[in-house]
Amino acid sequence: MKLSRRDILHEAQLDAHRRKTSHLSSRNGKQNFDDETDHIVEDRMGWWIRSTIRDHLSMSRLELDDPERRTEDKKDLSGSNSVTENVSPLNCVRSRHRPDDCARVNSSDGSKRSTNYTRGGLGTRLASPLWKWNRNAIWCVYVFVVAHCLIWSATGSEDWTTMCPKSCRCTWVSGKRTAECKNAGFDSIPTGLSSEVQVLDLSSNSISTLTKDAFKSVGLVNLQRVFLKDCNIELVHPNTFQDLKLMIELDLSENKLTTLEMRSFDSNERLRELKLNGNPLRKLNGTSFPPLLHLKNMDLSDCQLSSLPPKSFMNLVNLQVLSLSGNQFENLNEQILRPLKKLISLSLDRNPWRCDCQLKSFRDWVISKNLFRPSTQCAEPAHLVNFSWDILMPENFACRPEIVTLKIDGKATEAYLVYGDVGRDITLECLVRANPAPEVKWVRDGQVLQNSSRAHGKTYLLHISGENERWVNLTILEADPEDAGEYTCVGTNNGGMIERNLTLNFQHVPSGAGVRPGVGGLGSGGYRDQNWIWILVSIIALLIFVTTLIMLVCYCSRKRRVKTSRAQDMKVCAMFHSLLESYFAYNLPFFVR
């Protein structure tokens, strides 16, 4: 049997639907499959009714034009050779018969006989139980169905639009039953609206509190979009939205909410867009938002948030757009946002970001995920103000060093004055913490002490270890009272500089030192080392030796045969002697020191 083009198109539609059923059933459940199946069945039944009436009228015109053919058709329909197979159009469609099952040809004794149901076009003979119906009855059924649909549509439309408060406007907007009640003076969710309303706009009213079951109590449980912008809302009960199972968009922006329970949206599994911007929110109460698997867009901009719970977005795995602009964030941990695998837009501008080592890892994560916007800038420290994140190097995100601890000979001390023992090795230890790693050093009297360096007549050993927590240890070998004084531990990096002073003194001094205990350093008029006696003895011996040498020179010159007067010899000796005295008078204080 040859099928018409319309038959082929309908069969192709039904076959495509069969292939899609398994996918639809797995994702959306059996209900979605049944709804689509009913839609196709109704469409095909409508086509069948129209085709039946068209073919019936066509046959009627043929009968009027050709009485002989009319007689032959009646004989064929009532003849003994005709076979009737009860395949109704409805059963054929719902049982998904193949085209050959719905329009097959039975043969007996070599003659072909058609079944009761064939899909013919204009002028095709229709062998069906409906052919036996009176043509007037068919027309009555068709007119009744059409009239019923029109009346039902008009009646339903009239019902939901008439149930509308005077200050609201109820109309169809984008295929949705919409009630617009902007700036209508309501102080609560209005009553009198039809339960069929799908979109409710209550922006710019004065609804200070959203109570429990605020929407259910007025019969608005079929809402899909709810707009409550600029309504002076100060409190939202955690169960306010629990009955709005179909809600896909909620706007609570520009209100006066200072806190919000994240569990308030436990029952709104279909929610796609949530706007909370413009509220003085200081914190979000709870551990995390509920599993909102359809949520794509969340706006938390222009609030007063300075921190977020560590697991805030753990359940929002499909979130794509998040705005945190205009808050009070100085730092943020990237672990909070890592669960958002599908995030494609992140707004972070207009926050007082402190661009230091604590922000570095978050900044690096934002840039690596291509989520950075040029408007994100530093507010601190002072030398990085208004610098965009992307033009700064990682080492610019540095923390000012801090001195964690000071030790003397392995014992921690908080004092600025410490004491040591004469003749022993003394080790001063300093721990500096910073990111990036700091440069550390010990300084005495403005001089940087290096490893194995000599300063003030002493040798120092310097040992540095560690990275972000760095030790710098200074060892004074065989300390003596001359080592008393002020030592400074210094740490520097791109974040700044830190220093701390430590004054070393001595309490136990040997009795032979001849100095007062408890007083620091020779340079300050305090301790004098016992070796000064030996220095003085050496100077005296040197003077005696030089004097003797002068006398010998003078004596020898007298023996020369050169004819010089005694006065000239004495004059030369006196001059040489005065030069020696001047030399020792000038350098004696140096030797004493």
Buried (B, 14 or more C-beta within 10 A) or exposed (E): BEBBEEBEEBBEEBEEBEEEBEEBBEEEEEEEBEEBBEEBBEEBEEBBBEBBBBBBBBBEEBBEEEEEEBEEBEEBBEEEEBEEEEBBBEEBBEEEBEBEBBBBEEEEEEEEBBBBBBBBBEEBBBBBEBBEEEEEEBEEBBEEEEEEEEEEEEEEEEEBBEBBBEBBBBEEBEEEBBBBBBEBEBEBBBEEBBEBBBBBBBBBBEBBBBBEBBBBEBBBBBBBBBBBBBBBBBBBBBBBBBBBEBBBBBBBBBBBBBBBBBBBBBBBBBBBBBBBBBBBBBBBEBEBBBBBEEBBBBBBBBBEBBBBBEBBBBBBBBBBBBBBBBBEBBBBBBEBBEBBEEBEEBBBBBBBBBBBBBBBBBBBBBEEBEBBBEEBBBBBBEEBEEBEBEEBEEEBBBBBBBBBEBBBBEEEBEEEEBBBEBEEEBBBBBBBBBBBBBBBBBBBEEEEBEEEEEEBEBEBBBEEEBEBBBBBBBBBEEBBBBBBBBBBBBBBBBBBEBBBEBBBBBEEBEEEBEBEBEBBBBEEEBBBBBEBEEEEEEBEEEBEEBEEEBEEBBEEBEEEEEEEEEEEBEEEBEEBBEEBEEEEEEEEEEEEE
